[in-house]
């Protein structure tokens, strides 16, 4: 099983969040920084087992945490559609 850790501890804005996601998932840098593009990028992302651990959400500003709730909904939907990917939050 492959593993990715999304570390949001040092993210100061939503663009930083997307940069962390793009880097760790090895997405193209020209990938859009919006929820629709995130879904498009992760839907059918892999055909192998992947565990994604997300850390640092508690360090984010309230405004960014509100946006993270929407990202978490995308992650939940991805894991439902693709049984190979699991997300956990620490």
Secondary structure, DSSP 8 states (H G I E B T S, - for coil): -EEEEEE-TT--SHHHHHHHHHHHHT--TTS-SSHHHHHHHHTT--SS-EEEEEE-GGGS-HHHHHHHHHHHHHHHHHHHH-TTEEEEE-
